Amino acid sequence: MPTTAILGLQWGDEGKGKLVDSLCARHDLCVRFQGGGNAGHTVYPEGRKIVLHHLPTGVLHRQCVNVMGQGMVIDPDRLLDEIAEVEARGFALKGRLVISDRAAVTTPMHLSLDGIRESGSGKVGTTKRGIGPTYADRYDRIGVRMVDLLDRTSLKEALERAVAVRACQMGKQAPSVDSMLEPLLQAGEKLKPYIADAALLLAEGLREQRRVLFEGAQGAMLDVGQGTYPFVTSSHTLSTGIPAGCGLVTPLQDVIGVTKAYCTRVGDGPFPTELNDATGELLRTKGGEFGATTGRPRRCGWIDLFALRYVCRISGITRLAITKLDVLSGMETVRVGVGYKDHNEPGLPADIRRFSALRPKYEALPGWSEDISGVRDLAGLPANAQALLRVIEQQVGVPVGIVSVGPGRDAWFTVAG
């Protein structure tokens, strides 16, 4: 089965969308298996910027069928807006988009719940898109699913279950069932041509040896099980989340882990290699580090190779994709985190207090002054840039297979293994 997964290895925003966009030309299906409108995959089809939140990046390739798996949470109104924008760009989705009938639905109630949570002392820095409350309702067995949008009685019963449980948390902010019912039914009518048994379609595609690309959202350090809990997203972002998020066991031939040549994080939570100085500001400015979904400035710091080694091991990464290497051009010295002071364990601590107390140990490497945005093979990189890639490989224990040197579709190259 020709299957590839592209996953983020940091706290999201690694440039997965650009890489998926580049590789979709070689695949028949592009599959999202987790997350929802909190994703922000920025790509430049035909030189024009577009940010995708719900839709798989394969929608920008006319030969590609796109699947939104059951592990996703979907805001119907935002998804319809996104579909309209993509089709206005000339990428018709009829026959090319399949939405799992089992995917969870984000309602106005979930958006309100997220806002209430994030305005209090227990906030974790979410995008306020209702993601956490939607997943919570799924596991509390009071959620709304895409199939419910196709039947008035089913939808009303689902909304009544949810409101009965959540109203006590919301007080006067709780929306009524009637206020949500008609808008959701109208959205369901518009989305009806796309809603189907996505797991069955995917199983048939794999049986027919079609080339499948699984597109991750967020990053490994935000995984709800293995990340910096509780400062995480509400889904499984590692390769372990693919089978449950798609509805079938899926052997993976190639698992590409995407990491910037430095590191960023949006939202609250620990970040051992964060730079609260002029260098951090330089990375933010040169790298355009502002959230694609919220516009928030990203926290910036040096790449953390210890953390990368940990997440590569637990997610079965077969090769690395290094993005934004060009942002480091012009720096006299480049630092890489190789471990933490007084931490002699092979993994990362589960206790958030211990994780927050980690202090990095760095290795300093000489930088380079050349503009590398036009480089299209490894030999074209300055010697010091090549040396940085070798250090990453040695420390992480996974070969570098792809290098990105700019935002454009063609600004990347593969590295022979």
C-alpha positions in Angstrom: 0.0 0.0 0.0 1.6 3.3 -1.1 1.0 5.4 2.0 2.7 8.5 3.4 2.1 10.5 6.6 3.2 14.1 7.1 3.3 15.1 10.8 4.5 18.0 12.8 7.2 17.4 15.3 7.1 20.6 17.4 4.2 22.7 18.6 2.6 23.1 15.2 3.2 25.7 12.5 6.2 23.7 11.2 5.2 24.2 7.5 3.3 21.0 7.0 0.8 22.6 4.7 3.5 23.7 2.2 5.0 20.2 2.2 1.7 18.4 1.8 0.9 20.8 -1.1 4.1 20.0 -2.8 3.7 16.2 -2.4 0.0 16.0 -3.2 0.8 16.1 -6.9 2.1 12.6 -6.5 -0.9 11.2 -4.5 -4.5 10.2 -5.3 -6.0 10.9 -1.9 -5.2 13.4 0.8 -6.6 12.7 4.3 -7.1 14.8 7.4 -7.6 12.5 10.5 -7.7 14.9 13.5 -8.2 18.5 14.6 -10.5 21.0 12.9 -10.7 24.7 12.4 -7.8 25.3 14.8 -5.4 24.2 12.0 -3.9 26.9 9.7 -2.1 25.5 6.7 -0.7 28.3 4.6 0.1 27.5 1.0 0.6 29.6 -2.2 -1.2 27.9 -5.2 -0.3 29.8 -8.4 1.6 32.3 -6.3 -1.4 33.5 -4.2 -1.6 32.9 -0.5 -4.5 30.8 1.0 -4.9 29.5 4.5 -6.7 26.2 4.9 -8.3 25.3 8.3 -10.6 22.3 7.8 -10.0 21.2 4.3 -7.1 18.9 3.4 -4.4 20.6 1.4 -5.0 18.3 -1.5 -8.1 20.4 -2.5 -5.6 22.6 -4.3 -4.7 19.7 -6.7 -7.4 18.8 -9.1 -6.6 15.2 -9.4 -6.7 14.6 -5.7 -9.6 13.2 -3.7 -9.8 14.7 -0.2 -11.1 12.9 2.9 -12.0 14.5 6.2 -11.9 11.6 8.6 -14.1 10.7 11.6 -11.4 11.9 14.0 -12.0 15.5 12.9 -14.2 18.2 14.6 -16.0 20.3 12.0 -17.6 23.8 12.3 -20.1 23.6 9.4 -20.4 27.4 8.8 -16.6 27.9 8.7 -16.2 24.8 6.5 -18.8 26.2 4.0 -16.9 29.5 3.9 -13.7 27.6 3.2 -15.3 25.6 0.5 -16.6 28.7 -1.2 -13.1 30.4 -1.1 -11.4 27.3 -2.6 -14.0 27.0 -5.3 -13.8 30.7 -6.1 -10.1 30.1 -6.8 -11.1 27.6 -9.5 -10.7 24.4 -7.6 -14.0 22.6 -7.9 -14.7 20.1 -5.1 -17.6 18.1 -6.6 -16.5 14.5 -6.5 -13.2 15.4 -4.8 -14.3 16.0 -1.2 -15.6 13.3 1.3 -16.6 14.2 4.8 -17.0 11.4 7.3 -20.6 11.0 8.5 -19.1 10.1 11.9 -17.0 13.3 12.3 -17.9 15.5 15.3 -19.7 18.8 14.8 -18.8 22.1 16.5 -21.9 24.0 17.4 -22.3 27.6 18.7 -22.5 26.1 22.2 -19.0 24.7 21.9 -17.6 28.1 20.8 -19.2 29.7 23.8 -17.8 27.0 26.1 -14.3 27.5 24.7 -14.6 31.3 25.2 -15.7 30.8 28.8 -12.9 28.5 29.6 -10.2 30.7 28.0 -11.4 33.8 29.9 -10.7 32.2 33.3 -7.7 31.2 35.3 -7.6 27.7 33.8 -6.9 28.9 30.2 -4.4 27.0 28.1 -4.1 29.3 25.1 -6.5 27.7 22.6 -7.7 29.2 19.3 -11.2 29.5 20.8 -12.6 27.6 17.9 -14.5 25.2 20.1 -12.2 22.3 19.5 -11.8 21.0 23.1 -15.5 21.2 24.0 -16.4 19.4 20.8 -14.1 16.5 21.6 -15.3 16.5 25.2 -18.9 16.0 24.1 -17.8 13.2 21.8 -16.3 11.3 24.7 -19.1 12.2 27.0 -21.4 10.6 24.4 -23.5 13.7 24.0 -22.0 15.0 20.8 -23.4 16.0 17.5 -22.1 14.2 14.4 -22.1 15.1 10.7 -24.8 12.4 10.0 -27.1 14.2 12.5 -27.1 17.3 10.3 -29.1 15.3 7.7 -32.1 14.5 9.9 -34.2 16.9 11.9 -35.2 14.4 14.6 -31.7 13.1 15.1 -30.2 16.6 15.3 -32.8 17.9 17.7 -32.3 14.9 20.0 -28.5 15.3 19.9 -28.7 19.0 20.7 -31.1 18.4 23.6 -28.7 15.8 25.1 -25.8 18.3 24.9 -27.7 21.3 26.2 -29.1 19.3 29.1 -25.5 18.5 30.3 -23.7 21.7 29.4 -26.2 24.4 30.3 -25.2 24.4 33.9 -21.7 25.4 32.9 -22.8 28.3 30.7 -25.7 29.9 32.6 -27.3 32.7 30.6 -24.8 32.2 27.8 -26.2 28.8 26.9 -27.8 28.8 23.5 -31.2 27.2 23.1 -31.8 24.1 21.0 -34.2 26.0 18.7 -31.6 28.7 18.0 -29.1 26.1 16.8 -31.4 23.7 15.0 -32.3 25.5 11.8 -28.9 26.9 11.0 -27.3 23.5 11.5 -29.9 21.8 9.3 -29.4 24.4 6.6 -25.6 23.8 6.8 -26.2 20.1 6.6 -28.3 20.5 3.5 -25.4 22.3 1.8 -22.8 19.8 2.9 -25.0 16.7 2.1 -23.3 16.0 -1.2 -20.0 15.5 0.6 -21.1 13.5 3.6 -20.4 9.7 3.4 -18.8 6.7 4.9 -15.2 8.0 4.6 -13.6 4.9 6.2 -15.1 2.6 3.6 -14.0 4.9 0.7 -10.5 5.0 2.1 -10.4 1.2 2.6 -11.4 0.7 -1.0 -8.8 3.2 -2.1 -6.1 1.3 -0.2 -7.3 -2.0 -1.7 -6.9 -0.5 -5.2 -3.4 0.5 -4.3 -4.2 4.2 -4.7 -1.5 6.6 -3.3 -2.7 8.0 0.0 -1.2 11.0 1.9 -2.2 11.5 5.6 -2.0 15.2 6.6 -1.4 16.0 10.3 -2.5 19.2 12.0 -0.9 20.8 15.0 2.3 19.1 16.3 3.7 16.2 18.3 4.3 18.3 21.4 0.6 19.2 21.4 -0.6 15.6 21.3 -3.3 15.1 24.0 -1.6 12.0 25.3 2.2 12.5 24.8 2.5 16.3 24.7 3.0 19.0 27.3 -0.3 18.2 29.0 -2.5 20.2 29.9 -1.0 22.7 27.4 -2.0 20.6 24.4 -4.6 20.3 21.7 -7.5 17.9 22.2 -6.6 15.2 19.6 -3.9 12.7 18.9 -1.4 14.4 16.5 1.1 11.5 16.3 1.0 8.7 13.8 -0.8 6.7 16.5 -3.9 8.8 15.9 -4.2 7.9 12.2 -6.1 4.6 12.5 -8.7 5.9 15.0 -9.0 9.2 13.1 -9.6 7.4 9.8 -11.7 4.4 11.0 -9.4 1.7 9.9 -5.9 0.2 10.5 -3.5 1.8 8.1 0.1 0.5 7.6 2.4 3.5 6.8 5.3 3.1 4.4 6.8 6.6 4.9 6.3 8.8 8.0 7.7 12.3 7.4 8.3 14.4 10.4 8.3 18.2 9.8 10.4 20.6 11.9 11.6 24.1 11.5 15.3 24.8 11.6 14.4 26.7 14.8 11.3 26.3 17.0 8.1 28.2 17.7 5.0 27.9 19.9 1.7 29.6 20.1 -0.3 29.7 23.3 0.7 29.0 26.9 2.9 26.2 28.1 6.5 25.3 28.6 9.1 26.0 25.9 12.6 25.2 27.1 14.5 26.8 24.2 12.4 30.0 24.0 14.3 33.2 23.3 12.9 36.3 25.0 15.6 38.6 23.4 16.6 40.2 20.2 17.4 36.9 18.6 13.9 35.6 19.3 12.4 38.8 17.8 14.7 38.4 14.7 13.4 34.9 14.2 9.8 36.1 14.5 10.3 38.9 12.1 12.3 37.1 9.4 10.2 34.0 9.7 6.8 35.8 9.7 5.9 34.0 12.8 2.3 35.0 13.4 -0.5 32.4 13.8 -2.3 31.5 10.6 -5.5 30.9 12.5 -5.4 33.6 15.2 -2.8 36.1 14.0 -1.1 35.8 17.4 2.7 36.4 17.5 4.5 33.1 17.9 7.0 32.5 20.7 10.4 31.7 19.1 13.6 29.9 20.1 16.3 27.5 19.0 15.5 24.0 17.7 15.2 21.4 20.5 16.9 18.2 19.2 16.4 16.3 22.4 12.6 16.7 22.1 12.8 15.9 18.4 14.6 12.6 19.2 11.8 11.7 21.7 8.9 12.4 19.4 10.5 10.7 16.4 10.9 7.6 18.4 7.3 7.4 19.6 5.8 8.4 16.3 7.9 6.1 14.0 9.4 8.9 11.9 11.3 7.6 8.9 12.7 10.8 7.6 12.9 14.5 8.6 11.7 17.5 6.6 13.5 20.7 7.7 11.6 23.9 6.9 12.6 27.6 7.0 16.3 26.9 6.9 16.5 30.2 4.9 15.4 32.2 8.0 18.8 31.4 9.7 20.8 32.9 6.9 22.8 35.9 8.1 23.2 34.7 11.6 26.8 34.5 12.8 26.1 31.7 15.2 23.3 29.1 15.2 22.5 27.2 18.4 20.8 23.8 18.8 19.4 22.4 22.0 21.0 19.0 22.6 19.7 18.2 26.1 18.7 19.7 29.4 20.7 20.5 32.6 20.3 18.0 35.4 18.0 15.8 33.2 19.6 12.4 32.5 16.5 10.5 31.4 16.0 9.3 27.8 12.5 10.8 27.5 10.6 13.9 28.5 8.9 14.3 31.9 5.1 13.8 32.0 4.8 16.1 35.0 4.3 19.6 33.6 6.1 21.2 36.5 9.2 19.2 35.8 8.9 19.9 32.1 8.6 23.6 32.8 11.8 23.5 34.9 13.9 22.1 32.1 16.9 24.3 31.2 18.5 23.6 27.8 22.1 22.7 27.0 23.2 24.1 23.6 25.8 23.4 21.0 26.9 26.4 19.1 27.5 26.1 15.3 28.9 28.7 12.9 26.2 30.3 10.7 26.3 31.5 7.1 25.7 34.7 5.3 24.5 33.5 1.8 21.0 33.8 0.6 19.8 30.1 0.1 16.3 30.7 -1.1 17.2 29.7 -4.6 19.1 26.5 -3.7 17.5 23.3 -5.1 20.0 20.6 -4.0 22.1 19.8 -0.9 25.4 20.6 -2.6 24.2 24.2 -3.3 23.9 24.9 0.5 26.8 26.7 2.2 29.1 24.3 4.1 27.9 25.5 7.5 24.2 24.9 6.5 25.1 21.4 5.5 26.9 20.9 8.8 23.8 22.0 10.7 21.7 19.3 8.9 24.3 16.7 9.8 24.2 17.6 13.4 20.4 17.4 13.4 20.6 13.9 11.8 23.2 12.7 14.4 21.4 14.0 17.4 17.9 12.9 16.3 18.9 9.6 14.8 16.7 10.1 11.7 17.9 11.1 8.2 17.0 14.5 6.7 15.0 13.7 3.6 13.6 17.1 2.6 14.8 20.7 3.0 12.6 23.8 2.5 14.3 27.2 1.8 11.3 29.5 1.2 7.5 29.7 1.2 7.0 29.0 -2.6 5.8 25.7 -3.9 9.2 25.0 -5.6 11.4 26.2 -2.8 12.4 22.8 -1.5 14.5 19.8 -2.5 14.9 16.2 -1.5 18.1 14.7 0.0 19.2 11.4 -1.3 19.4 8.7 1.5 
